Amino acid sequence: MDRMVFVQQLQAWTKGEISQGKWMLAISLLLVPVVISLFRGSGGLSRGMLIPVCLLLAVNLGYGGYLVSTRASRADKMAEWFEKQGEQVITQEYEKAKADNSTYIILRSIWAVMAGICALLSVFLIREYPRGLCLGFVVLFAGLLVIDTFLHNRVIHLLDGLRQVLPQI
C-alpha cells in the first residue's frame, strides 16, 4: 500500500472541502444584504422569502465554518492513523465515503423535487406571503442542491482514489 498515494488523495479531498467551506462563507456574506433587504421589505412576498433565505444563510455559515475549521485537522489525524493501522483506515474511509455517496444521491433528489414542488406551488398561490414562502424555499432547496452537488462530486473522486489505493475493495 503506497502511503504517498493515500496521503495525496486525502490532501486533495481536504483542499476541496476547505475550499468549499470558504466559498460557502463568501456566499454568506452576499446573503446578508439580501436578508436585510427582505427584512426591510414591506410586502408579503419579501416577508415570505425571509425565513427560507435565513435558513440558507445559516446553512452556509454553519457548515461552511465547520468545513474550514475541522477538515485540515481531520486529514492530519487520518494520516497519523494510517501510519498506525494502515489498510484498516483506508477501508473505514472507503466505507464512510460509500455511505456519504448514497446519502448525497438521495439528498440531491430530495432537494430537486422539493424545489420543483415549491416552484409549482408558487404559481398557483394568490396571496403574497405564501407565494414568497414558496419562492424562498425554491431558493433554499436550490442552494442545498448546489452545496450537496459539490460535496458529492468530491466524495466520488475520493472513492475513486481510495479504490486505486486499495484495489481489492
N, C-alpha and C positions, 0 to 999 in steps of 0.2 A: 504494500500500500504506500503510495507516494504522499508523504507529508506535505510537500510543497503544493501539489495539486489541490488537496483538500483545503489548505490554508488559503490558496488563491480563490477557490470557489467561495469560501466563507467571506473573504475580504470583498469580493465583487458584490456579493449579496448585501453585506453590511453597508458598503458605499451607496448602493441603490436605496436601501431603507433610510439611511440618514439623509440622502438627497431628497427623497420623497417627503420626509418629515420637514425639511427646510421649505420645500415648495408649499406644503400644507400650511405652515406658519405664515409664509408670504401671502398666500391666498386669504388667510385670516385677516391680515392687515387690510386687504382690499375689501373684505366683507364688512369691516367695522363701519365705514362711511355708508354702506348700503343699509345696515341695520339702523344707524342713526337717522337716515332719511326716511326709512319705513316707520320708525318710531315717531318722527315728527309729522308724518303724513296724517292728514285728517280723514282721508277716505277709507271706506271699508276694505277696499282691495289691498291697500298698503298695510292696514292693521291685520288683515288675514294672513298676509305673507310673513309677518314679523316673527311668529313662533317658529315655523319651519326654517327660516333663514337663520334665526338664532341657534337652532339645533345644529345646522350645518357649520356655523361658526364654532360652536362648542366642540363638535367632532374634529374639525381641523385643528383647533388649538390643543385639545386634549391629546388626540392620537399623534398629531404632528410633533408635539412636545415630547411625548413618550418615545417616539421613534428616535428623535435626535438625542435624547438623554440616556437611552438604555442600550441601543444597538451596538455601539462600539464596545462597551464592557462585555456584552453577551458574546461577541465574536472572540474577544480575548479569552474568556472563560472556556469557550468551546475549543480553542486551540490548545489550551492547557489540559483540558480533559482528554483531548485526542492524544496528547503525549503519554498520558497515563493509561487510557483504556482503548486506544486505537479504533479498531473496527466497530466496537460496540457503540462508540459515539457517532460514527457515520451512520450506522443502522438506525439509531434513535433519531438522528436528524432527518434521515430519509423518511421514516415513518411519520414524523411530525410534518414534514413538507407534504407528504402524500395526503394527510388528513386536512392540512390547510388548503391544498389544491381542491379537494372535494367540497370544502366549505365555501371557497370562493366561487366555484361553479354554481352552487345553489344560491348564494347571496347575489351574484350578478343577475341571475334570472329573476330573483325576487325584486331587486331594485328596478329592473327594466319593466316588469309587469306592473309594479306599483306606480311608477312614473306614468305609464300609459293609461292606467285606470284613472289616476288623478287628472291627467290632461283631458281625458274624455269627459270626466265629471264636470270639469270647469266649463266645458262648452254648454252643458245643459243647465247649469245653475244660473239663476237670475239675480239673486242677491249678491252684493259685492263682497261681503265678508267671507261667505263660504267659497266663492269663486277665488278670492285672494288666498284663502287657506289651501285650496286645491293647487293653485299655481305655485304657492310656496312649497308644497310637498313635491311638486314636479321638480323644482329646483333642488330640494333636499335629496330626493332619490337619484336624480341625475348626478349630483355631486358625489353621493355614495357609490354610484356605479363607476364613476371615473376613478375614485380612490381605490376601490377594490379591483378594478381592471389593472391598474399599475401594480398593485400588490400581487395579484395573481400572476401577472407576467413574470415578475421576479421569482416567484415560487416555482414556476415552470422551468426557468433557467437553473435554479438551484437543484431541482430534481434531476435535470439532465446532467448537471455537473457531478452530482452525487452518484449517478449511475456510471459515469466514467471512472470515478474513484473506486467504486465497489461494483464491478461488473456482474457479480453473481446475484445482485438484487433484481 
